[in-house]
Amino acid sequence: MRVLPVVFGGAASAALGASVAGREGAIVAGVLGALAVARSKLAQSNRPDPRVAGVDLGELRDIPVTLRCEYHENGVRLNFEFPRSLRQDALLEVRLWDRRRSRWVPGRTPWDAEGGIRRKAKVLLGMAAVYFPFDALVYDRAGAFDVYLGFFLEGPLGEERLFDQRNPCELMLGLPGKGASWSYGQHLRPLVDLLMAMARSDGAPSPEKTGAVVRLLQRFEPSTELFSELRAFMRAEAPRPFELTARQVRFAFPEFTLAQIFEWLVEVAKAEGLVSARSQELLELFATSCNVPRLELDDWLTSLDARAPAPKRSTEPPPAQGPRPSTDRWSSRPRAAPPRSSTTIPVAPPAPRPKTPWEVLEVPENATEEEVHSAYRKKVAQYHPDRVAHLPSEFQELAHQKLLELNAARERLKKLA
């Protein structure tokens, strides 16, 4: 509370009371005036109360923070940018405050905690990101919610609080879904689909690759019921394309870096030994879908030894050939050797072979018209604009390119028929 407005208000009231009712009136008027000013907005501080809903926020600071929200079909991702002077090894904690209800926004298991739902993330290079699934939040109104930030340090004795602050930006939430159900298993479903797609890269998943996926999921400490739910997800075929699943994992799991998720994929790919050529293609497709630069991808593949072995070349000498039949006297003359050059002319790598229509539709070349039409309709249903209308623009652009490729392959097969 500001003291100066209260003092001036009490003094002015006391002077007015003295002119009207003397000394006794001055005392009563001064006290009443000070109380009236103390309850007014002039004496209220701009800083929030360090104790909100019984939770001690500790030291409060005001540092410049930029908040950018990315809304998705199932949740919102908060991207924070802090000044570089902030400690890079700090741990960020995010909570939401409902001003109308004067309470912390609670969450569903396992993210519910004392003081409402909490999400944590590392601050790297002045940036951090957290993800809030809509169905995991328990709220009953649409509007603005305050974002409270807490900064900690991880030490050998646990977390040490640095300071707290309320972010000046507000988070806008829409109307909560009626009867919406949410589970931690549904949140982990895209990650399961991504890991199992790598396990199925060479056909049916082997016990070694399935065991690698199970070990990775155990890091999330699932309960017995949740683990059985995840095993059911693992047995089901992934309904979404690999590129869209990779981008969904990147969006919904900002607490894990892309390098860490890439390392998990390599762990599944190397469960049986060396990485196969198809597994390396999926690794490169994951990096391309998440906009990883090529040089950084090469560093990941080299450091994790995730390159497929090169095909072996035959060391046997070529079979001896008989004398070349000559038809005239010029054919037996020795040819001059090409002139030697001190400079080497770089040769551009060959362009990738375009896919055939059968490869685009993933059908054999001897497939019937009914099989081709069925495969075409199944592919179009995956990339239809209505299926990706709620996704970000990069998802929609990828689906549009896939549709153009499918239509071109279908038209070419019609002409060949």
C-alpha positions as CSV (number, residue, x, y, z in Angstrom):
1,M,0.0,0.0,0.0
2,R,1.2,3.5,-0.8
3,V,1.8,5.6,2.3
4,L,2.0,9.1,0.8
5,P,-1.7,9.3,-0.4
6,V,-2.9,8.1,3.0
7,V,-0.9,10.8,4.8
8,F,-2.1,13.6,2.5
9,G,-5.7,12.4,2.8
10,G,-5.6,12.3,6.6
11,A,-4.0,15.7,6.8
12,A,-6.5,17.3,4.5
13,S,-9.4,15.7,6.4
14,A,-8.0,16.8,9.7
15,A,-7.6,20.4,8.5
16,L,-11.2,20.5,7.3
17,G,-12.4,18.9,10.6
18,A,-10.5,21.5,12.7
19,S,-12.1,24.4,10.8
20,V,-15.6,23.0,11.4
21,A,-15.5,21.2,14.8
22,G,-12.3,22.1,16.5
23,R,-9.6,19.8,17.9
24,E,-11.8,16.8,18.5
25,G,-13.3,17.1,15.0
26,A,-9.8,17.3,13.5
27,I,-8.8,14.0,15.0
28,V,-12.0,12.2,14.0
29,A,-11.9,13.7,10.4
30,G,-8.2,12.8,10.0
31,V,-8.7,9.2,11.0
32,L,-11.8,8.8,8.7
33,G,-10.0,10.5,5.8
34,A,-7.0,8.3,6.1
35,L,-9.1,5.2,6.2
36,A,-11.1,6.4,3.1
37,V,-8.0,7.1,1.1
38,A,-6.4,3.7,2.2
39,R,-9.4,1.9,0.7
40,S,-9.3,3.8,-2.5
41,K,-7.4,2.9,-5.6
42,L,-4.9,5.8,-5.0
43,A,-3.3,3.8,-2.2
44,Q,-3.3,0.4,-3.9
45,S,0.1,-0.8,-5.1
46,N,0.6,-2.0,-8.6
47,R,2.4,-5.1,-7.4
48,P,0.3,-8.2,-6.6
49,D,0.0,-9.5,-3.1
50,P,3.0,-11.7,-2.3
51,R,0.6,-14.2,-0.8
52,V,-2.1,-15.3,-3.2
53,A,-4.6,-17.9,-2.2
54,G,-2.4,-18.9,0.7
55,V,0.7,-19.5,-1.4
56,D,3.7,-17.5,-0.6
57,L,5.2,-16.2,-3.8
58,G,8.5,-15.1,-2.2
59,E,10.4,-12.2,-3.7
60,L,8.6,-10.4,-6.5
61,R,10.4,-8.8,-9.5
62,D,9.5,-7.2,-12.7
63,I,11.7,-8.3,-15.6
64,P,10.7,-7.8,-19.3
65,V,9.0,-10.9,-20.6
66,T,7.6,-11.5,-24.1
67,L,4.8,-14.1,-24.3
68,R,3.7,-15.6,-27.6
69,C,0.8,-18.1,-27.6
70,E,0.3,-20.8,-30.2
71,Y,-3.2,-22.3,-30.1
72,H,-3.8,-25.8,-31.3
73,E,-6.8,-28.1,-31.5
74,N,-6.0,-29.7,-28.1
75,G,-4.0,-27.1,-26.2
76,V,-2.0,-23.9,-26.2
77,R,1.8,-23.5,-26.2
78,L,3.3,-20.6,-24.3
79,N,6.6,-19.3,-25.7
80,F,8.6,-17.0,-23.3
81,E,11.5,-14.8,-24.2
82,F,13.6,-13.4,-21.3
83,P,16.6,-11.0,-21.3
84,R,19.9,-12.7,-21.8
85,S,21.0,-11.5,-18.3
86,L,18.7,-14.2,-16.8
87,R,20.6,-17.2,-15.6
88,Q,20.5,-19.8,-18.4
89,D,20.3,-22.8,-16.0
90,A,17.2,-21.4,-14.3
91,L,14.1,-23.6,-14.1
92,L,10.8,-21.9,-15.1
93,E,7.5,-22.7,-13.3
94,V,4.2,-21.5,-14.9
95,R,0.8,-21.2,-13.1
96,L,-2.5,-19.7,-14.1
97,W,-4.5,-17.4,-11.8
98,D,-8.3,-16.8,-12.2
99,R,-9.0,-13.2,-11.1
100,R,-12.7,-13.6,-11.3
101,R,-12.8,-16.7,-9.1
102,S,-9.7,-15.5,-7.0
103,R,-8.1,-18.9,-7.2
104,W,-5.4,-20.9,-9.0
105,V,-6.6,-22.8,-12.1
106,P,-6.5,-26.4,-11.1
107,G,-5.6,-29.3,-13.4
108,R,-6.3,-33.0,-13.8
109,T,-4.0,-35.8,-12.8
110,P,-1.0,-36.0,-12.9
111,W,-0.4,-32.2,-13.4
112,D,-2.7,-31.1,-10.5
113,A,-0.7,-29.9,-7.5
114,E,-1.1,-27.6,-4.5
115,G,-1.6,-24.1,-5.9
116,G,-3.2,-25.3,-9.2
117,I,-1.8,-26.8,-12.3
118,R,2.0,-26.3,-12.7
119,R,4.2,-26.8,-15.7
120,K,8.0,-26.5,-15.6
121,A,10.6,-25.9,-18.4
122,K,14.3,-25.1,-18.7
123,V,15.4,-21.6,-19.7
124,L,17.8,-22.0,-22.6
125,L,19.3,-19.0,-24.3
126,G,16.7,-16.7,-22.8
127,M,13.8,-18.8,-24.1
128,A,11.4,-21.4,-22.6
129,A,8.1,-23.0,-23.6
130,V,5.4,-24.9,-21.9
131,Y,2.2,-26.6,-23.2
132,F,-1.2,-26.6,-21.5
133,P,-3.8,-29.2,-22.9
134,F,-7.3,-27.6,-22.7
135,D,-8.9,-30.7,-21.3
136,A,-6.3,-30.9,-18.5
137,L,-7.3,-27.5,-17.2
138,V,-10.3,-27.3,-14.8
139,Y,-12.0,-24.0,-15.5
140,D,-15.6,-22.9,-16.1
141,R,-15.4,-19.6,-18.0
142,A,-13.8,-18.0,-21.0
143,G,-11.6,-15.0,-20.8
144,A,-8.2,-13.8,-19.6
145,F,-6.1,-15.6,-17.0
146,D,-3.0,-14.2,-15.4
147,V,0.3,-16.0,-15.9
148,Y,2.5,-16.3,-12.8
149,L,6.1,-17.2,-13.2
150,G,8.5,-18.7,-10.7
151,F,12.2,-19.1,-11.2
152,F,14.2,-21.8,-9.5
153,L,17.6,-23.4,-9.5
154,E,18.2,-27.1,-9.4
155,G,20.9,-28.0,-6.8
156,P,22.1,-31.1,-5.0
157,L,19.6,-30.4,-2.2
158,G,16.6,-29.8,-4.4
159,E,15.1,-26.6,-6.0
160,E,16.2,-23.2,-4.7
161,R,13.7,-20.4,-5.4
162,L,15.2,-17.3,-7.1
163,F,12.1,-15.0,-7.4
164,D,8.5,-14.8,-8.7
165,Q,6.5,-12.4,-10.8
166,R,3.2,-12.1,-12.5
167,N,3.5,-11.8,-16.2
168,P,1.9,-8.6,-17.5
169,C,0.6,-10.5,-20.5
170,E,-2.7,-12.5,-20.1
171,L,-3.6,-15.9,-21.5
172,M,-7.0,-16.0,-23.3
173,L,-8.9,-19.3,-23.0
174,G,-12.1,-20.2,-24.8
175,L,-15.2,-21.9,-23.4
176,P,-14.3,-25.3,-21.8
177,G,-15.7,-28.3,-23.5
178,K,-18.8,-29.9,-21.9
179,G,-18.1,-33.4,-20.6
180,A,-14.6,-33.3,-21.9
181,S,-12.4,-36.2,-20.6
182,W,-8.7,-36.1,-20.6
183,S,-6.0,-38.6,-19.6
184,Y,-2.3,-38.6,-19.5
185,G,-2.3,-41.5,-21.9
186,Q,-4.0,-39.4,-24.6
187,H,-1.3,-36.7,-24.1
188,L,1.4,-39.4,-24.6
189,R,-0.3,-40.9,-27.7
190,P,1.5,-38.9,-30.3
191,L,4.9,-39.8,-28.8
192,V,3.9,-43.5,-28.8
193,D,2.8,-43.3,-32.4
194,L,6.2,-41.6,-33.3
195,L,8.3,-44.2,-31.6
196,M,6.2,-47.2,-32.9
197,A,6.5,-45.8,-36.5
198,M,10.3,-46.0,-36.1
199,A,9.9,-49.6,-34.7
200,R,7.8,-50.5,-37.8
201,S,10.3,-49.0,-40.2
202,D,11.4,-52.4,-41.5
203,G,8.2,-54.3,-41.1
204,A,6.5,-55.8,-38.1
205,P,8.1,-54.5,-34.9
206,S,10.6,-56.9,-33.3
207,P,10.7,-57.7,-29.6
208,E,13.9,-55.7,-29.2
209,K,12.4,-52.5,-30.7
210,T,9.2,-52.9,-28.8
211,G,11.2,-53.3,-25.6
212,A,13.1,-50.1,-26.4
213,V,9.8,-48.2,-26.7
214,V,8.6,-49.6,-23.4
215,R,11.8,-48.5,-21.6
216,L,11.4,-45.0,-23.0
217,L,7.8,-44.8,-21.8
218,Q,8.8,-45.9,-18.3
219,R,10.7,-42.7,-18.0
220,F,7.3,-41.0,-17.6
221,E,6.5,-43.2,-14.5
222,P,3.1,-44.4,-15.7
223,S,0.8,-46.2,-13.4
224,T,-0.4,-49.7,-14.0
225,E,-3.6,-48.6,-15.7
226,L,-1.8,-46.0,-17.8
227,F,0.9,-48.5,-18.8
228,S,-1.8,-51.0,-20.1
229,E,-3.4,-48.1,-22.0
230,L,-0.1,-47.2,-23.6
231,R,0.5,-50.9,-24.6
232,A,-2.9,-50.8,-26.4
233,F,-1.7,-47.7,-28.2
234,M,1.5,-49.5,-29.2
235,R,-0.4,-52.4,-30.8
236,A,-2.6,-50.1,-32.9
237,E,-1.5,-48.8,-36.2
238,A,-0.6,-45.1,-36.4
239,P,-3.5,-43.3,-38.2
240,R,-1.6,-40.2,-39.0
241,P,1.4,-39.7,-41.3
242,F,4.9,-39.6,-39.8
243,E,5.5,-35.9,-40.7
244,L,2.4,-34.7,-39.0
245,T,3.0,-36.9,-35.9
246,A,6.6,-35.5,-35.6
247,R,5.3,-31.9,-35.7
248,Q,2.6,-32.7,-33.2
249,V,5.2,-34.1,-30.8
250,R,7.4,-31.0,-31.2
251,F,4.4,-28.8,-30.4
252,A,3.0,-30.7,-27.4
253,F,6.3,-31.7,-25.8
254,P,8.3,-28.5,-25.5
255,E,9.9,-29.7,-22.3
256,F,12.0,-32.1,-24.4
257,T,14.5,-30.7,-26.9
258,L,14.5,-32.0,-30.5
259,A,17.9,-33.5,-29.9
260,Q,16.6,-35.5,-27.0
261,I,13.6,-36.8,-29.0
262,F,15.9,-37.6,-31.9
263,E,18.1,-39.6,-29.5
264,W,15.0,-41.6,-28.5
265,L,14.3,-42.4,-32.1
266,V,17.9,-43.5,-32.6
267,E,17.6,-45.7,-29.5
268,V,14.6,-47.5,-31.1
269,A,16.3,-47.8,-34.5
270,K,19.5,-49.3,-33.0
271,A,17.6,-51.8,-30.8
272,E,18.7,-54.7,-33.1
273,G,22.1,-53.4,-33.9
274,L,22.9,-51.2,-36.8
275,V,20.5,-48.6,-38.2
276,S,18.8,-49.7,-41.4
277,A,18.5,-47.5,-44.5
278,R,14.7,-47.1,-43.9
279,S,15.3,-46.1,-40.3
280,Q,17.8,-43.5,-41.4
281,E,15.2,-42.1,-43.9
282,L,12.7,-41.7,-41.0
283,L,15.3,-40.0,-38.9
284,E,16.0,-37.5,-41.7
285,L,12.3,-37.1,-42.3
286,F,11.8,-36.2,-38.6
287,A,14.5,-33.6,-38.7
288,T,13.1,-32.1,-41.9
289,S,9.6,-32.0,-40.5
290,C,10.9,-30.1,-37.4
291,N,13.0,-27.6,-39.5
292,V,16.4,-28.9,-38.3
293,P,19.3,-27.6,-40.4
294,R,21.1,-30.1,-42.5
295,L,24.5,-29.4,-40.8
296,E,23.0,-30.0,-37.4
297,L,21.3,-33.2,-38.6
298,D,24.7,-34.5,-39.8
299,D,26.2,-33.7,-36.4
300,W,23.4,-35.7,-34.7
301,L,23.8,-38.7,-37.1
302,T,27.6,-38.7,-36.6
303,S,27.6,-38.3,-32.8
304,L,25.0,-41.0,-32.3
305,D,26.4,-43.3,-34.9
306,A,23.0,-43.4,-36.6
307,R,24.0,-43.8,-40.2
308,A,23.1,-46.9,-42.2
309,P,26.1,-49.0,-43.4
310,A,27.1,-48.4,-47.0
311,P,26.5,-51.2,-49.4
312,K,29.5,-53.4,-49.8
313,R,31.4,-53.3,-53.1
314,S,32.7,-56.4,-54.8
315,T,36.5,-56.8,-54.5
316,E,36.7,-59.5,-57.2
317,P,38.4,-58.3,-60.4
318,P,36.2,-57.9,-63.4
319,P,36.1,-61.0,-65.7
320,A,38.7,-61.0,-68.5
321,Q,37.4,-60.0,-71.9
322,G,38.6,-61.3,-75.2
323,P,40.0,-59.1,-77.9
324,R,37.6,-56.6,-79.3
325,P,36.4,-57.6,-82.7
326,S,37.6,-55.2,-85.4
327,T,35.7,-54.4,-88.5
328,D,38.3,-52.1,-90.0
329,R,41.9,-51.1,-89.6
330,W,41.1,-48.1,-87.4
331,S,39.5,-50.1,-84.6
332,S,42.8,-51.8,-83.5
333,R,44.7,-48.5,-83.1
334,P,45.5,-47.6,-79.5
335,R,43.5,-44.6,-78.2
336,A,45.2,-41.6,-76.6
337,A,44.8,-41.1,-72.9
338,P,42.8,-38.1,-71.8
339,P,44.9,-35.1,-70.8
340,R,45.7,-34.7,-67.2
341,S,44.4,-31.7,-65.4
342,S,45.7,-30.1,-62.2
343,T,42.3,-29.0,-61.1
344,T,39.4,-31.3,-60.3
345,I,36.0,-30.3,-61.6
346,P,33.3,-30.8,-59.0
347,V,30.5,-33.1,-60.1
348,A,27.0,-32.4,-58.8
349,P,25.3,-35.2,-57.0
350,P,22.6,-37.0,-59.1
351,A,19.1,-35.8,-58.6
352,P,16.9,-38.0,-56.6
353,R,14.8,-40.4,-58.7
354,P,11.2,-39.3,-58.9
355,K,8.7,-41.7,-57.4
356,T,6.5,-43.8,-59.7
357,P,2.7,-43.5,-59.4
358,W,2.6,-47.0,-57.8
359,E,5.2,-45.9,-55.2
360,V,3.2,-42.7,-54.4
361,L,0.0,-44.8,-53.8
362,E,2.0,-47.6,-52.2
363,V,0.5,-50.3,-54.4
364,P,2.2,-53.0,-56.6
365,E,2.6,-52.4,-60.3
366,N,0.2,-55.2,-61.1
367,A,-2.5,-53.9,-58.8
368,T,-6.1,-53.9,-60.1
369,E,-8.2,-50.8,-60.7
370,E,-10.1,-51.4,-57.5
371,E,-6.9,-51.7,-55.4
372,V,-5.6,-48.5,-56.9
373,H,-8.8,-46.6,-56.3
374,S,-9.0,-47.9,-52.7
375,A,-5.4,-46.9,-51.9
376,Y,-6.0,-43.5,-53.5
377,R,-9.1,-42.8,-51.4
378,K,-7.3,-43.9,-48.2
379,K,-4.4,-41.6,-48.8
380,V,-6.7,-38.6,-49.7
381,A,-8.6,-39.1,-46.5
382,Q,-5.4,-38.7,-44.5
383,Y,-4.5,-35.4,-46.1
384,H,-7.9,-33.9,-46.8
385,P,-8.1,-30.1,-46.0
386,D,-11.0,-30.8,-43.5
387,R,-8.7,-33.1,-41.5
388,V,-5.9,-30.4,-41.1
389,A,-8.0,-27.2,-41.0
390,H,-7.3,-26.8,-37.3
391,L,-3.6,-27.4,-37.6
392,P,-1.0,-24.6,-38.1
393,S,-0.2,-23.4,-41.6
394,E,2.9,-25.6,-42.0
395,F,0.8,-28.7,-41.5
396,Q,-1.8,-27.5,-44.1
397,E,0.9,-26.8,-46.6
398,L,2.4,-30.2,-46.2
399,A,-1.0,-31.9,-46.7
400,H,-1.6,-29.7,-49.8
401,Q,1.6,-30.9,-51.4
402,K,0.7,-34.5,-50.6
403,L,-2.7,-34.1,-52.2
404,L,-1.1,-32.7,-55.4
405,E,1.3,-35.6,-55.6
406,L,-1.6,-38.1,-55.1
407,N,-3.8,-36.5,-57.7
408,A,-0.9,-36.5,-60.3
409,A,-0.2,-40.2,-59.6
410,R,-3.9,-41.1,-60.0
411,E,-4.3,-39.2,-63.3
412,R,-1.1,-40.9,-64.7
413,L,-2.4,-44.3,-63.8
414,K,-5.7,-43.5,-65.5
415,K,-3.9,-42.6,-68.7
416,L,-1.8,-45.8,-68.6
417,A,-5.0,-47.9,-68.1
